[in-house]
Amino acid sequence: MSNWNRVFKPIVVLVVICIIVTGALAATNKVTKPIIDEAIRVAQEQARKELLPDADNFTKVEGVAVENVSDIYTADNGVGTVITCSAKGYGGTVTVMVAFNPDDTIKQIKVTEAAETKGIGSNVTENSEYQANYSGLPATQALVLGTDVDAYSGATISSRAVNNAVNSAIDAYNQIP
């Protein structure tokens, strides 16, 4: 048996298989990426409308750069602003949308993405009663966990993540021209 059949032929076959699989994955990504991006955009728009139901349309605010803040949108009819931000939780990144009233108070918050431990950290990220603790609080300065908002017992890291995200949103809100 020659070296070609014993050594090089299996290598060539594996390389060809890898190229074919890579091409198939790239094609799948190219086809599905726009669909996934549109689904994410629609979900974010729905979340903004849920936070500010009286808003007619939203306009993206540019020129405000705050760490961990990904999007800032203001309602075209002036009913408020929605800021999307994130912070590191126990199970990974916690993404929060914070809605602000025109009177510089927090209207409400919504955790849109989290991977916190079920039954512990998820009590913070999935519990609308806990999230309601932020409603009506002033958006003029950072909120202190344990003073302005209570930490959820047993889920301090998750509570801190939500509070840090809200504080990033407050920082960004106060920089909007």
PATORZA-384026 format. One record per residue (C-alpha): residue number from 1; residue in one letter; x, y, z. Coordinates in steps of 0.05 Angstrom, whole numbers. Layout:
<rs>
R  i  aa  east  north  up
R  NUM  A  X  Y  Z
...
</rs>
This chain:
<rs>
R  i  aa  east  north  up
R  1  M  0  0  0
R  2  S  28  67  -19
R  3  N  37  127  26
R  4  W  -17  163  -14
R  5  N  -71  113  5
R  6  R  -49  104  76
R  7  V  -31  175  97
R  8  F  -52  229  48
R  9  K  -119  203  23
R  10  P  -153  205  92
R  11  I  -126  275  103
R  12  V  -152  299  36
R  13  V  -220  267  49
R  14  L  -225  301  118
R  15  V  -205  368  89
R  16  V  -258  363  34
R  17  I  -311  344  86
R  18  C  -291  403  129
R  19  I  -295  451  70
R  20  I  -365  424  51
R  21  V  -391  429  123
R  22  T  -362  499  131
R  23  G  -395  521  66
R  24  A  -461  492  88
R  25  L  -457  528  155
R  26  A  -439  594  121
R  27  A  -497  587  73
R  28  T  -545  571  130
R  29  N  -520  632  169
R  30  K  -528  677  108
R  31  V  -600  653  98
R  32  T  -622  655  171
R  33  K  -586  716  198
R  34  P  -634  768  167
R  35  I  -693  728  193
R  36  I  -664  723  263
R  37  D  -645  797  263
R  38  E  -716  817  243
R  39  A  -746  773  297
R  40  I  -701  806  349
R  41  R  -719  875  323
R  42  V  -794  860  327
R  43  A  -787  831  398
R  44  Q  -749  893  421
R  45  E  -801  939  390
R  46  Q  -857  900  424
R  47  A  -820  905  491
R  48  R  -813  981  482
R  49  K  -888  986  467
R  50  E  -903  944  528
R  51  L  -862  991  572
R  52  L  -891  1054  540
R  53  P  -959  1034  512
R  54  D  -978  1107  498
R  55  A  -919  1116  451
R  56  D  -937  1122  378
R  57  N  -867  1111  348
R  58  F  -796  1110  373
R  59  T  -734  1145  348
R  60  K  -665  1119  364
R  61  V  -621  1168  402
R  62  E  -549  1172  378
R  63  G  -488  1204  409
R  64  V  -495  1179  481
R  65  A  -440  1129  499
R  66  V  -448  1094  566
R  67  E  -417  1027  582
R  68  N  -467  969  579
R  69  V  -520  1011  544
R  70  S  -539  983  476
R  71  D  -600  1023  453
R  72  I  -635  1088  471
R  73  Y  -703  1104  441
R  74  T  -749  1163  454
R  75  A  -823  1163  440
R  76  D  -839  1211  383
R  77  N  -900  1237  421
R  78  G  -858  1253  484
R  79  V  -887  1201  532
R  80  G  -819  1175  552
R  81  T  -753  1141  536
R  82  V  -733  1068  536
R  83  I  -661  1047  547
R  84  T  -634  977  538
R  85  C  -574  959  581
R  86  S  -540  899  611
R  87  A  -499  877  670
R  88  K  -464  813  692
R  89  G  -507  768  735
R  90  Y  -493  701  768
R  91  G  -511  660  707
R  92  G  -487  709  654
R  93  T  -510  774  624
R  94  V  -576  804  648
R  95  T  -608  850  596
R  96  V  -658  902  622
R  97  M  -702  953  587
R  98  V  -716  1014  630
R  99  A  -773  1062  613
R  100  F  -769  1133  638
R  101  N  -825  1184  646
R  102  P  -816  1255  621
R  103  D  -815  1278  695
R  104  D  -748  1242  705
R  105  T  -775  1182  742
R  106  I  -772  1108  724
R  107  K  -838  1085  694
R  108  Q  -820  1011  696
R  109  I  -766  960  680
R  110  K  -768  894  643
R  111  V  -715  841  643
R  112  T  -712  817  571
R  113  E  -656  767  575
R  114  A  -625  728  633
R  115  A  -597  660  649
R  116  E  -600  663  724
R  117  T  -609  601  768
R  118  K  -681  575  768
R  119  G  -716  589  833
R  120  I  -662  635  860
R  121  G  -636  689  812
R  122  S  -695  678  766
R  123  N  -738  705  823
R  124  V  -708  773  807
R  125  T  -707  768  731
R  126  E  -776  737  722
R  127  N  -814  768  780
R  128  S  -853  829  757
R  129  E  -869  846  829
R  130  Y  -796  853  845
R  131  Q  -784  894  782
R  132  A  -842  939  801
R  133  N  -800  964  860
R  134  Y  -764  1009  810
R  135  S  -828  1043  786
R  136  G  -833  1115  808
R  137  L  -760  1121  832
R  138  P  -722  1184  811
R  139  A  -677  1179  751
R  140  T  -632  1236  774
R  141  Q  -578  1195  808
R  142  A  -555  1123  816
R  143  L  -598  1078  858
R  144  V  -567  1042  918
R  145  L  -585  969  928
R  146  G  -609  960  999
R  147  T  -629  1033  1007
R  148  D  -670  1054  946
R  149  V  -687  983  925
R  150  D  -685  920  967
R  151  A  -643  861  944
R  152  Y  -682  796  935
R  153  S  -663  749  991
R  154  G  -619  693  965
R  155  A  -608  727  898
R  156  T  -562  784  916
R  157  I  -518  777  854
R  158  S  -579  777  808
R  159  S  -609  836  845
R  160  R  -543  873  838
R  161  A  -541  858  764
R  162  V  -610  887  753
R  163  N  -593  948  795
R  164  N  -527  959  758
R  165  A  -563  955  691
R  166  V  -615  1005  716
R  167  N  -560  1051  740
R  168  S  -527  1048  671
R  169  A  -594  1067  641
R  170  I  -601  1125  689
R  171  D  -531  1149  671
R  172  A  -548  1146  597
R  173  Y  -616  1180  608
R  174  N  -582  1238  643
R  175  Q  -535  1247  583
R  176  I  -590  1252  530
R  177  P  -587  1322  501
</rs>
